Amino acid sequence: MRLAINPAACDGLGMCAHQAPDVIQLDPWGYPLVSGDELEGPEADQASRAIRACPRNALFVAK
C-alpha cells in the first residue's frame, strides 16, 4: 500500500498526522507530507486509519 494525498482537497487540518504519526509529517502550515514508500504492517494500519479520519477525503491508496 502507498499513501497519497490530493492537495487540492486537503484543508491542512492535521487529523491524519494524529492517526498515522509514523507515516505522515506536517509541514509548517499543517499540511501533510508523505514519502510515497510502500507501507506494510503497523504503518499500513496507521495509513488506513488516517484515510478514514480525513474529513475532506484527501488521502487515498495509490497504486
PQR file of N, CA, C, O and H, with PARSE charges and radii, in Angstrom:
ATOM      1  N   MET A   1       0.849  -1.177   0.000 -0.4000 1.5000
ATOM      2  CA  MET A   1       0.000   0.000   0.000 -0.0000 2.0000
ATOM      3  C   MET A   1       0.889   1.233   0.000  0.5500 1.7000
ATOM      4  O   MET A   1       1.890   1.292   0.715 -0.5500 1.4000
ATOM      5  N   ARG A   2       0.518   2.203  -0.800 -0.4000 1.5000
ATOM      6  CA  ARG A   2       1.193   3.505  -0.818 -0.0000 2.0000
ATOM      7  C   ARG A   2       0.147   4.581  -0.515  0.5500 1.7000
ATOM      8  O   ARG A   2      -0.929   4.610  -1.112 -0.5500 1.4000
ATOM      9  H   ARG A   2      -0.295   2.155  -1.380  0.4000 1.0000
ATOM     10  N   LEU A   3       0.482   5.441   0.407 -0.4000 1.5000
ATOM     11  CA  LEU A   3      -0.420   6.520   0.779 -0.0000 2.0000
ATOM     12  C   LEU A   3      -0.143   7.735  -0.088  0.5500 1.7000
ATOM     13  O   LEU A   3       1.011   8.096  -0.316 -0.5500 1.4000
ATOM     14  H   LEU A   3       1.356   5.417   0.893  0.4000 1.0000
ATOM     15  N   ALA A   4      -1.206   8.362  -0.571 -0.4000 1.5000
ATOM     16  CA  ALA A   4      -1.074   9.565  -1.404 -0.0000 2.0000
ATOM     17  C   ALA A   4      -2.081  10.605  -0.926  0.5500 1.7000
ATOM     18  O   ALA A   4      -3.044  10.295  -0.224 -0.5500 1.4000
ATOM     19  H   ALA A   4      -2.144   8.069  -0.386  0.4000 1.0000
ATOM     20  N   ILE A   5      -1.828  11.848  -1.330 -0.4000 1.5000
ATOM     21  CA  ILE A   5      -2.666  12.977  -0.915 -0.0000 2.0000
ATOM     22  C   ILE A   5      -3.129  13.750  -2.142  0.5500 1.7000
ATOM     23  O   ILE A   5      -2.359  13.987  -3.073 -0.5500 1.4000
ATOM     24  H   ILE A   5      -1.047  12.100  -1.900  0.4000 1.0000
ATOM     25  N   ASN A   6      -4.388  14.134  -2.127 -0.4000 1.5000
ATOM     26  CA  ASN A   6      -4.906  15.056  -3.133 -0.0000 2.0000
ATOM     27  C   ASN A   6      -4.770  16.452  -2.514  0.5500 1.7000
ATOM     28  O   ASN A   6      -5.601  16.838  -1.693 -0.5500 1.4000
ATOM     29  H   ASN A   6      -5.014  13.941  -1.371  0.4000 1.0000
ATOM     30  N   PRO A   7      -3.744  17.209  -2.891 -0.5600 1.5000
ATOM     31  CA  PRO A   7      -3.511  18.501  -2.246  0.2800 2.0000
ATOM     32  C   PRO A   7      -4.639  19.510  -2.464  0.5500 1.7000
ATOM     33  O   PRO A   7      -4.828  20.410  -1.645 -0.5500 1.4000
ATOM     34  N   ALA A   8      -5.379  19.372  -3.545 -0.4000 1.5000
ATOM     35  CA  ALA A   8      -6.479  20.305  -3.797 -0.0000 2.0000
ATOM     36  C   ALA A   8      -7.633  20.077  -2.829  0.5500 1.7000
ATOM     37  O   ALA A   8      -8.387  21.007  -2.541 -0.5500 1.4000
ATOM     38  H   ALA A   8      -5.226  18.641  -4.211  0.4000 1.0000
ATOM     39  N   ALA A   9      -7.781  18.863  -2.325 -0.4000 1.5000
ATOM     40  CA  ALA A   9      -8.874  18.546  -1.405 -0.0000 2.0000
ATOM     41  C   ALA A   9      -8.500  18.800   0.055  0.5500 1.7000
ATOM     42  O   ALA A   9      -9.380  18.984   0.895 -0.5500 1.4000
ATOM     43  H   ALA A   9      -7.169  18.108  -2.558  0.4000 1.0000
ATOM     44  N   CYS A  10      -7.211  18.810   0.361 -0.4000 1.5000
ATOM     45  CA  CYS A  10      -6.746  18.918   1.742 -0.0000 2.0000
ATOM     46  C   CYS A  10      -6.904  20.343   2.275  0.5500 1.7000
ATOM     47  O   CYS A  10      -6.573  21.316   1.598 -0.5500 1.4000
ATOM     48  H   CYS A  10      -6.495  18.661  -0.322  0.4000 1.0000
ATOM     49  N   ASP A  11      -7.418  20.442   3.507 -0.4000 1.5000
ATOM     50  CA  ASP A  11      -7.553  21.742   4.184 -0.0000 2.0000
ATOM     51  C   ASP A  11      -6.470  21.955   5.237  0.5500 1.7000
ATOM     52  O   ASP A  11      -6.450  22.994   5.897 -0.5500 1.4000
ATOM     53  H   ASP A  11      -7.687  19.652   4.057  0.4000 1.0000
ATOM     54  N   GLY A  12      -5.572  20.991   5.404 -0.4000 1.5000
ATOM     55  CA  GLY A  12      -4.488  21.144   6.364 -0.0000 2.0000
ATOM     56  C   GLY A  12      -4.928  21.097   7.809  0.5500 1.7000
ATOM     57  O   GLY A  12      -4.359  21.788   8.654 -0.5500 1.4000
ATOM     58  H   GLY A  12      -5.588  20.147   4.867  0.4000 1.0000
ATOM     59  N   LEU A  13      -5.941  20.284   8.108 -0.4000 1.5000
ATOM     60  CA  LEU A  13      -6.427  20.190   9.483 -0.0000 2.0000
ATOM     61  C   LEU A  13      -5.506  19.358  10.370  0.5500 1.7000
ATOM     62  O   LEU A  13      -5.493  19.547  11.586 -0.5500 1.4000
ATOM     63  H   LEU A  13      -6.403  19.723   7.421  0.4000 1.0000
ATOM     64  N   GLY A  14      -4.739  18.445   9.791 -0.4000 1.5000
ATOM     65  CA  GLY A  14      -3.762  17.665  10.535 -0.0000 2.0000
ATOM     66  C   GLY A  14      -4.279  16.442  11.247  0.5500 1.7000
ATOM     67  O   GLY A  14      -3.520  15.789  11.963 -0.5500 1.4000
ATOM     68  H   GLY A  14      -4.749  18.291   8.803  0.4000 1.0000
ATOM     69  N   MET A  15      -5.553  16.103  11.078 -0.4000 1.5000
ATOM     70  CA  MET A  15      -6.108  14.923  11.735 -0.0000 2.0000
ATOM     71  C   MET A  15      -5.390  13.646  11.306  0.5500 1.7000
ATOM     72  O   MET A  15      -5.245  12.714  12.097 -0.5500 1.4000
ATOM     73  H   MET A  15      -6.170  16.633  10.496  0.4000 1.0000
ATOM     74  N   CYS A  16      -4.950  13.608  10.076 -0.4000 1.5000
ATOM     75  CA  CYS A  16      -4.277  12.427   9.541 -0.0000 2.0000
ATOM     76  C   CYS A  16      -2.976  12.149  10.284  0.5500 1.7000
ATOM     77  O   CYS A  16      -2.653  10.991  10.548 -0.5500 1.4000
ATOM     78  H   CYS A  16      -5.067  14.365   9.433  0.4000 1.0000
ATOM     79  N   ALA A  17      -2.235  13.178  10.620 -0.4000 1.5000
ATOM     80  CA  ALA A  17      -0.958  13.004  11.308 -0.0000 2.0000
ATOM     81  C   ALA A  17      -1.148  12.449  12.713  0.5500 1.7000
ATOM     82  O   ALA A  17      -0.261  11.771  13.232 -0.5500 1.4000
ATOM     83  H   ALA A  17      -2.497  14.119  10.406  0.4000 1.0000
ATOM     84  N   HIS A  18      -2.282  12.723  13.332 -0.4000 1.5000
ATOM     85  CA  HIS A  18      -2.562  12.168  14.654 -0.0000 2.0000
ATOM     86  C   HIS A  18      -2.882  10.685  14.552  0.5500 1.7000
ATOM     87  O   HIS A  18      -2.594   9.926  15.478 -0.5500 1.4000
ATOM     88  H   HIS A  18      -3.003  13.274  12.911  0.4000 1.0000
ATOM     89  N   GLN A  19      -3.466  10.266  13.450 -0.4000 1.5000
ATOM     90  CA  GLN A  19      -3.800   8.865  13.237 -0.0000 2.0000
ATOM     91  C   GLN A  19      -2.612   8.051  12.730  0.5500 1.7000
ATOM     92  O   GLN A  19      -2.552   6.841  12.950 -0.5500 1.4000
ATOM     93  H   GLN A  19      -3.699  10.882  12.698  0.4000 1.0000
ATOM     94  N   ALA A  20      -1.678   8.695  12.061 -0.4000 1.5000
ATOM     95  CA  ALA A  20      -0.545   7.995  11.450 -0.0000 2.0000
ATOM     96  C   ALA A  20       0.765   8.748  11.696  0.5500 1.7000
ATOM     97  O   ALA A  20       1.391   9.225  10.749 -0.5500 1.4000
ATOM     98  H   ALA A  20      -1.726   9.678  11.882  0.4000 1.0000
ATOM     99  N   PRO A  21       1.182   8.857  12.958 -0.5600 1.5000
ATOM    100  CA  PRO A  21       2.381   9.640  13.259  0.2800 2.0000
ATOM    101  C   PRO A  21       3.673   9.074  12.671  0.5500 1.7000
ATOM    102  O   PRO A  21       4.636   9.815  12.473 -0.5500 1.4000
ATOM    103  N   ASP A  22       3.705   7.774  12.392 -0.4000 1.5000
ATOM    104  CA  ASP A  22       4.910   7.174  11.813 -0.0000 2.0000
ATOM    105  C   ASP A  22       4.946   7.290  10.293  0.5500 1.7000
ATOM    106  O   ASP A  22       5.959   6.977   9.667 -0.5500 1.4000
ATOM    107  H   ASP A  22       2.923   7.172  12.553  0.4000 1.0000
ATOM    108  N   VAL A  23       3.847   7.737   9.702 -0.4000 1.5000
ATOM    109  CA  VAL A  23       3.716   7.771   8.242 -0.0000 2.0000
ATOM    110  C   VAL A  23       3.591   9.192   7.702  0.5500 1.7000
ATOM    111  O   VAL A  23       4.113   9.503   6.631 -0.5500 1.4000
ATOM    112  H   VAL A  23       3.024   7.991  10.210  0.4000 1.0000
ATOM    113  N   ILE A  24       2.901  10.048   8.440 -0.4000 1.5000
ATOM    114  CA  ILE A  24       2.575  11.396   7.958 -0.0000 2.0000
ATOM    115  C   ILE A  24       3.236  12.449   8.844  0.5500 1.7000
ATOM    116  O   ILE A  24       3.094  12.434  10.067 -0.5500 1.4000
ATOM    117  H   ILE A  24       2.477   9.796   9.310  0.4000 1.0000
ATOM    118  N   GLN A  25       3.944  13.342   8.213 -0.4000 1.5000
ATOM    119  CA  GLN A  25       4.515  14.511   8.885 -0.0000 2.0000
ATOM    120  C   GLN A  25       3.724  15.731   8.407  0.5500 1.7000
ATOM    121  O   GLN A  25       3.122  15.700   7.333 -0.5500 1.4000
ATOM    122  H   GLN A  25       4.059  13.355   7.220  0.4000 1.0000
ATOM    123  N   LEU A  26       3.725  16.788   9.193 -0.4000 1.5000
ATOM    124  CA  LEU A  26       3.039  18.015   8.795 -0.0000 2.0000
ATOM    125  C   LEU A  26       4.062  19.086   8.442  0.5500 1.7000
ATOM    126  O   LEU A  26       5.094  19.222   9.099 -0.5500 1.4000
ATOM    127  H   LEU A  26       4.214  16.813  10.065  0.4000 1.0000
ATOM    128  N   ASP A  27       3.755  19.848   7.389 -0.4000 1.5000
ATOM    129  CA  ASP A  27       4.633  20.960   7.036 -0.0000 2.0000
ATOM    130  C   ASP A  27       4.325  22.118   8.002  0.5500 1.7000
ATOM    131  O   ASP A  27       3.428  21.989   8.836 -0.5500 1.4000
ATOM    132  H   ASP A  27       2.916  19.738   6.856  0.4000 1.0000
ATOM    133  N   PRO A  28       5.040  23.231   7.909 -0.5600 1.5000
ATOM    134  CA  PRO A  28       4.822  24.338   8.854  0.2800 2.0000
ATOM    135  C   PRO A  28       3.403  24.909   8.845  0.5500 1.7000
ATOM    136  O   PRO A  28       3.009  25.564   9.810 -0.5500 1.4000
ATOM    137  N   TRP A  29       2.639  24.684   7.802 -0.4000 1.5000
ATOM    138  CA  TRP A  29       1.273  25.210   7.697 -0.0000 2.0000
ATOM    139  C   TRP A  29       0.219  24.172   8.054  0.5500 1.7000
ATOM    140  O   TRP A  29      -0.977  24.450   7.967 -0.5500 1.4000
ATOM    141  H   TRP A  29       2.959  24.152   7.018  0.4000 1.0000
ATOM    142  N   GLY A  30       0.653  22.968   8.458 -0.4000 1.5000
ATOM    143  CA  GLY A  30      -0.281  21.923   8.876 -0.0000 2.0000
ATOM    144  C   GLY A  30      -0.711  20.973   7.780  0.5500 1.7000
ATOM    145  O   GLY A  30      -1.589  20.138   7.998 -0.5500 1.4000
ATOM    146  H   GLY A  30       1.625  22.742   8.529  0.4000 1.0000
ATOM    147  N   TYR A  31      -0.113  21.080   6.608 -0.4000 1.5000
ATOM    148  CA  TYR A  31      -0.461  20.183   5.507 -0.0000 2.0000
ATOM    149  C   TYR A  31       0.394  18.919   5.579  0.5500 1.7000
ATOM    150  O   TYR A  31       1.575  18.988   5.920 -0.5500 1.4000
ATOM    151  H   TYR A  31       0.601  21.758   6.431  0.4000 1.0000
ATOM    152  N   PRO A  32      -0.194  17.772   5.261 -0.5600 1.5000
ATOM    153  CA  PRO A  32       0.524  16.504   5.391  0.2800 2.0000
ATOM    154  C   PRO A  32       1.575  16.290   4.306  0.5500 1.7000
ATOM    155  O   PRO A  32       1.434  16.722   3.162 -0.5500 1.4000
ATOM    156  N   LEU A  33       2.629  15.604   4.722 -0.4000 1.5000
ATOM    157  CA  LEU A  33       3.697  15.184   3.821 -0.0000 2.0000
ATOM    158  C   LEU A  33       3.842  13.670   3.968  0.5500 1.7000
ATOM    159  O   LEU A  33       3.935  13.160   5.084 -0.5500 1.4000
ATOM    160  H   LEU A  33       2.743  15.253   5.652  0.4000 1.0000
ATOM    161  N   VAL A  34       3.861  12.960   2.856 -0.4000 1.5000
ATOM    162  CA  VAL A  34       4.072  11.509   2.883 -0.0000 2.0000
ATOM    163  C   VAL A  34       5.215  11.163   1.937  0.5500 1.7000
ATOM    164  O   VAL A  34       5.474  11.873   0.965 -0.5500 1.4000
ATOM    165  H   VAL A  34       3.786  13.375   1.949  0.4000 1.0000
ATOM    166  N   SER A  35       5.885  10.071   2.236 -0.4000 1.5000
ATOM    167  CA  SER A  35       7.052   9.686   1.437 -0.0000 2.0000
ATOM    168  C   SER A  35       6.669   9.004   0.129  0.5500 1.7000
ATOM    169  O   SER A  35       7.413   9.087  -0.847 -0.5500 1.4000
ATOM    170  H   SER A  35       5.674   9.494   3.026  0.4000 1.0000
ATOM    171  N   GLY A  36       5.522   8.334   0.094 -0.4000 1.5000
ATOM    172  CA  GLY A  36       5.145   7.584  -1.098 -0.0000 2.0000
ATOM    173  C   GLY A  36       5.738   6.188  -1.123  0.5500 1.7000
ATOM    174  O   GLY A  36       5.561   5.446  -2.089 -0.5500 1.4000
ATOM    175  H   GLY A  36       4.917   8.267   0.887  0.4000 1.0000
ATOM    176  N   ASP A  37       6.454   5.828  -0.040 -0.4000 1.5000
ATOM    177  CA  ASP A  37       7.043   4.497   0.054 -0.0000 2.0000
ATOM    178  C   ASP A  37       5.958   3.449   0.292  0.5500 1.7000
ATOM    179  O   ASP A  37       4.862   3.760   0.759 -0.5500 1.4000
ATOM    180  H   ASP A  37       6.598   6.431   0.745  0.4000 1.0000
ATOM    181  N   GLU A  38       6.284   2.217  -0.036 -0.4000 1.5000
ATOM    182  CA  GLU A  38       5.392   1.093   0.224 -0.0000 2.0000
ATOM    183  C   GLU A  38       5.259   0.912   1.739  0.5500 1.7000
ATOM    184  O   GLU A  38       6.259   0.887   2.456 -0.5500 1.4000
ATOM    185  H   GLU A  38       7.175   1.964  -0.415  0.4000 1.0000
ATOM    186  N   LEU A  39       4.017   0.787   2.221 -0.4000 1.5000
ATOM    187  CA  LEU A  39       3.755   0.642   3.648 -0.0000 2.0000
ATOM    188  C   LEU A  39       3.268  -0.771   3.938  0.5500 1.7000
ATOM    189  O   LEU A  39       2.481  -1.340   3.183 -0.5500 1.4000
ATOM    190  H   LEU A  39       3.204   0.807   1.639  0.4000 1.0000
ATOM    191  N   GLU A  40       3.747  -1.323   5.038 -0.4000 1.5000
ATOM    192  CA  GLU A  40       3.338  -2.657   5.466 -0.0000 2.0000
ATOM    193  C   GLU A  40       3.145  -2.666   6.969  0.5500 1.7000
ATOM    194  O   GLU A  40       3.634  -1.779   7.670 -0.5500 1.4000
ATOM    195  H   GLU A  40       4.387  -0.860   5.652  0.4000 1.0000
ATOM    196  N   GLY A  41       2.434  -3.663   7.464 -0.4000 1.5000
ATOM    197  CA  GLY A  41       2.274  -3.871   8.900 -0.0000 2.0000
ATOM    198  C   GLY A  41       1.655  -2.693   9.616  0.5500 1.7000
ATOM    199  O   GLY A  41       0.642  -2.155   9.168 -0.5500 1.4000
ATOM    200  H   GLY A  41       2.037  -4.383   6.895  0.4000 1.0000
ATOM    201  N   PRO A  42       2.256  -2.280  10.737 -0.5600 1.5000
ATOM    202  CA  PRO A  42       1.685  -1.196  11.547  0.2800 2.0000
ATOM    203  C   PRO A  42       1.574   0.122  10.796  0.5500 1.7000
ATOM    204  O   PRO A  42       0.633   0.883  11.021 -0.5500 1.4000
ATOM    205  N   GLU A  43       2.521   0.403   9.905 -0.4000 1.5000
ATOM    206  CA  GLU A  43       2.439   1.652   9.129 -0.0000 2.0000
ATOM    207  C   GLU A  43       1.234   1.629   8.191  0.5500 1.7000
ATOM    208  O   GLU A  43       0.568   2.651   8.023 -0.5500 1.4000
ATOM    209  H   GLU A  43       3.285  -0.216   9.722  0.4000 1.0000
ATOM    210  N   ALA A  44       0.946   0.490   7.582 -0.4000 1.5000
ATOM    211  CA  ALA A  44      -0.232   0.372   6.716 -0.0000 2.0000
ATOM    212  C   ALA A  44      -1.511   0.532   7.527  0.5500 1.7000
ATOM    213  O   ALA A  44      -2.475   1.134   7.055 -0.5500 1.4000
ATOM    214  H   ALA A  44       1.487  -0.340   7.719  0.4000 1.0000
ATOM    215  N   ASP A  45      -1.525  -0.006   8.753 -0.4000 1.5000
ATOM    216  CA  ASP A  45      -2.690   0.157   9.625 -0.0000 2.0000
ATOM    217  C   ASP A  45      -2.900   1.625   9.974  0.5500 1.7000
ATOM    218  O   ASP A  45      -4.029   2.115   9.958 -0.5500 1.4000
ATOM    219  H   ASP A  45      -0.741  -0.495   9.137  0.4000 1.0000
ATOM    220  N   GLN A  46      -1.814   2.325  10.289 -0.4000 1.5000
ATOM    221  CA  GLN A  46      -1.911   3.755  10.587 -0.0000 2.0000
ATOM    222  C   GLN A  46      -2.433   4.525   9.376  0.5500 1.7000
ATOM    223  O   GLN A  46      -3.289   5.398   9.515 -0.5500 1.4000
ATOM    224  H   GLN A  46      -0.897   1.926  10.301  0.4000 1.0000
ATOM    225  N   ALA A  47      -1.922   4.205   8.197 -0.4000 1.5000
ATOM    226  CA  ALA A  47      -2.361   4.888   6.979 -0.0000 2.0000
ATOM    227  C   ALA A  47      -3.845   4.662   6.735  0.5500 1.7000
ATOM    228  O   ALA A  47      -4.551   5.585   6.328 -0.5500 1.4000
ATOM    229  H   ALA A  47      -1.226   3.496   8.084  0.4000 1.0000
ATOM    230  N   SER A  48      -4.326   3.457   6.977 -0.4000 1.5000
ATOM    231  CA  SER A  48      -5.749   3.160   6.799 -0.0000 2.0000
ATOM    232  C   SER A  48      -6.599   3.982   7.758  0.5500 1.7000
ATOM    233  O   SER A  48      -7.651   4.494   7.377 -0.5500 1.4000
ATOM    234  H   SER A  48      -3.753   2.707   7.309  0.4000 1.0000
ATOM    235  N   ARG A  49      -6.146   4.108   8.999 -0.4000 1.5000
ATOM    236  CA  ARG A  49      -6.879   4.941   9.968 -0.0000 2.0000
ATOM    237  C   ARG A  49      -6.889   6.404   9.530  0.5500 1.7000
ATOM    238  O   ARG A  49      -7.904   7.088   9.667 -0.5500 1.4000
ATOM    239  H   ARG A  49      -5.291   3.692   9.309  0.4000 1.0000
ATOM    240  N   ALA A  50      -5.774   6.878   9.011 -0.4000 1.5000
ATOM    241  CA  ALA A  50      -5.696   8.266   8.553 -0.0000 2.0000
ATOM    242  C   ALA A  50      -6.646   8.512   7.383  0.5500 1.7000
ATOM    243  O   ALA A  50      -7.300   9.553   7.326 -0.5500 1.4000
ATOM    244  H   ALA A  50      -4.950   6.323   8.899  0.4000 1.0000
ATOM    245  N   ILE A  51      -6.725   7.572   6.459 -0.4000 1.5000
ATOM    246  CA  ILE A  51      -7.645   7.705   5.320 -0.0000 2.0000
ATOM    247  C   ILE A  51      -9.074   7.819   5.821  0.5500 1.7000
ATOM    248  O   ILE A  51      -9.827   8.674   5.356 -0.5500 1.4000
ATOM    249  H   ILE A  51      -6.193   6.726   6.505  0.4000 1.0000
ATOM    250  N   ARG A  52      -9.453   6.969   6.761 -0.4000 1.5000
ATOM    251  CA  ARG A  52     -10.824   7.000   7.294 -0.0000 2.0000
ATOM    252  C   ARG A  52     -11.099   8.278   8.090  0.5500 1.7000
ATOM    253  O   ARG A  52     -12.234   8.754   8.116 -0.5500 1.4000
ATOM    254  H   ARG A  52      -8.841   6.275   7.138  0.4000 1.0000
ATOM    255  N   ALA A  53     -10.074   8.839   8.740 -0.4000 1.5000
ATOM    256  CA  ALA A  53     -10.259  10.017   9.594 -0.0000 2.0000
ATOM    257  C   ALA A  53     -10.290  11.335   8.822  0.5500 1.7000
ATOM    258  O   ALA A  53     -10.731  12.347   9.365 -0.5500 1.4000
ATOM    259  H   ALA A  53      -9.152   8.452   8.719  0.4000 1.0000
ATOM    260  N   CYS A  54      -9.841  11.347   7.591 -0.4000 1.5000
ATOM    261  CA  CYS A  54      -9.747  12.597   6.840 -0.0000 2.0000
ATOM    262  C   CYS A  54     -11.139  13.145   6.512  0.5500 1.7000
ATOM    263  O   CYS A  54     -11.900  12.500   5.791 -0.5500 1.4000
ATOM    264  H   CYS A  54      -9.483  10.524   7.149  0.4000 1.0000
ATOM    265  N   PRO A  55     -11.477  14.324   7.034 -0.5600 1.5000
ATOM    266  CA  PRO A  55     -12.808  14.877   6.784  0.2800 2.0000
ATOM    267  C   PRO A  55     -13.017  15.350   5.344  0.5500 1.7000
ATOM    268  O   PRO A  55     -14.158  15.514   4.912 -0.5500 1.4000
ATOM    269  N   ARG A  56     -11.948  15.568   4.606 -0.4000 1.5000
ATOM    270  CA  ARG A  56     -12.041  16.047   3.224 -0.0000 2.0000
ATOM    271  C   ARG A  56     -11.795  14.932   2.198  0.5500 1.7000
ATOM    272  O   ARG A  56     -11.812  15.179   0.992 -0.5500 1.4000
ATOM    273  H   ARG A  56     -11.021  15.434   4.957  0.4000 1.0000
ATOM    274  N   ASN A  57     -11.568  13.705   2.683 -0.4000 1.5000
ATOM    275  CA  ASN A  57     -11.273  12.570   1.796 -0.0000 2.0000
ATOM    276  C   ASN A  57     -10.101  12.883   0.871  0.5500 1.7000
ATOM    277  O   ASN A  57     -10.127  12.556  -0.316 -0.5500 1.4000
ATOM    278  H   ASN A  57     -11.555  13.503   3.662  0.4000 1.0000
ATOM    279  N   ALA A  58      -9.085  13.512   1.423 -0.4000 1.5000
ATOM    280  CA  ALA A  58      -7.922  13.912   0.628 -0.0000 2.0000
ATOM    281  C   ALA A  58      -6.849  12.835   0.572  0.5500 1.7000
ATOM    282  O   ALA A  58      -5.936  12.928  -0.249 -0.5500 1.4000
ATOM    283  H   ALA A  58      -9.064  13.778   2.387  0.4000 1.0000
ATOM    284  N   LEU A  59      -6.932  11.830   1.411 -0.4000 1.5000
ATOM    285  CA  LEU A  59      -5.962  10.734   1.438 -0.0000 2.0000
ATOM    286  C   LEU A  59      -6.524   9.542   0.691  0.5500 1.7000
ATOM    287  O   LEU A  59      -7.724   9.272   0.738 -0.5500 1.4000
ATOM    288  H   LEU A  59      -7.674  11.755   2.078  0.4000 1.0000
ATOM    289  N   PHE A  60      -5.644   8.831   0.001 -0.4000 1.5000
ATOM    290  CA  PHE A  60      -6.084   7.631  -0.715 -0.0000 2.0000
ATOM    291  C   PHE A  60      -4.903   6.686  -0.913  0.5500 1.7000
ATOM    292  O   PHE A  60      -3.745   7.057  -0.723 -0.5500 1.4000
ATOM    293  H   PHE A  60      -4.669   9.050  -0.037  0.4000 1.0000
ATOM    294  N   VAL A  61      -5.231   5.457  -1.301 -0.4000 1.5000
ATOM    295  CA  VAL A  61      -4.215   4.455  -1.592 -0.0000 2.0000
ATOM    296  C   VAL A  61      -3.825   4.602  -3.060  0.5500 1.7000
ATOM    297  O   VAL A  61      -4.668   4.519  -3.953 -0.5500 1.4000
ATOM    298  H   VAL A  61      -6.172   5.156  -1.455  0.4000 1.0000
ATOM    299  N   ALA A  62      -2.543   4.819  -3.290 -0.4000 1.5000
ATOM    300  CA  ALA A  62      -2.034   4.932  -4.670 -0.0000 2.0000
ATOM    301  C   ALA A  62      -1.573   3.565  -5.136  0.5500 1.7000
ATOM    302  O   ALA A  62      -1.099   2.746  -4.348 -0.5500 1.4000
ATOM    303  H   ALA A  62      -1.858   4.886  -2.565  0.4000 1.0000
ATOM    304  N   LYS A  63      -1.721   3.336  -6.426 -0.4000 1.5000
ATOM    305  CA  LYS A  63      -1.290   2.048  -6.996 -0.0000 2.0000
ATOM    306  C   LYS A  63       0.065   2.175  -7.613  0.5500 1.7000
ATOM    307  O   LYS A  63       0.596   1.199  -8.143 -0.5500 1.4000
ATOM    308  H   LYS A  63      -2.105   4.002  -7.066  0.4000 1.0000
TER
END
